[in-house]
């Protein structure tokens, strides 16, 4: 890992930002194809997505925060897809800002982009339900990490750390959470980074059953979650990246 002083080398030029935006759009296009294939019951290879995420990760290393300026989704994209893109971009930026190398940053990004892929196997009437879920519906929703891990295990070219993050992103830092089978696993940095990105985006995005938190509310929620729900060092890195740590 790089030192803290080298986390941000310089701001990107307009031309570099244009290239970064193009790479991000290509990555989101590859992710959209993955979602579409899985929706048809086909498990695609991961290499096309991995290659694009690696290129995006390398481009973002110079100025990780530049990724936060991009808006690569479309208005007609569903919530789960938009959330997956946001978490992937946040995970890439956070991993890069923490000083990880290009391949590690790419693994964190892919883990973020695919973390909720298991929701493609959850009934839409549960995913889109505007009110409180029943007990059985909650249990079904909580199976999505296991569904997702099963899917990504079948995708050739997925690193083990990505599978681990898909399975464990709802296992809390204090080893509660779900699925119970993942609580005893030695979960790595990609999982911890995706958990923070997922927490932040979920709390700041409009959903069928909740209003989005304001920026300062989400920052306070992140701070309260340090050391229990989330890894405190990763939270601090995220707040520094997004200028919320003051």
Secondary structure, DSSP 8 states (H G I E B T S, - for coil): ---GGGS------HHHHHHHHHHHHHHHHHHHHHHHHHHTT----SHHHHHHHHHHHHHHSS-GGGGGG-----TTS-HHHHHHHHHHHHHHHHHHHTT--HHHHHHHHHHHHHTTGGGGGS-HHHHT-SS---HHHHHHHTTHHHHHHHHHHTSTT--HHHHHHHHHTTB-TTS-BS-GGGTTS---HHHHHHHHHHHHHHHHS-BTTB----HHHHHHHHHHHBTTTB-HHHHHHHHHHTT---
